[in-house]
């Protein structure tokens, strides 16, 4: 039973290790899904590009934030 609990703890920490990153991805996916639901199908390509740009922006922001976070943890 402890092996199963350890696997779930590891999976949880893998996906929620950086709360900011998790929330940013969830907000992006939810907003694009909402957009797909309310816009005509001709706008779906634009929403796809929005998803791509949002993912790239989140990756760049997370990459910029990571060294700063490490530095802050070192200073403590």
NORCOR-V497842 format. One record per pair of residues at least 12 apart in sequence whose C-alpha atoms are under 8 Angstrom apart, sorted by the first residue. I is the first residue (numbers start at 1). J is the second residue. D is the distance in Angstrom with one decimal. If there is no record, write none. Layout:
I,J,D  I,J,D
This chain:
21,58,7.3  21,62,6.8  24,58,7.0  25,55,7.4  25,58,7.5  28,51,7.1  28,54,6.8  28,55,7.9  29,51,7.4  32,47,6.3  32,50,7.7  32,51,6.7  35,47,7.2
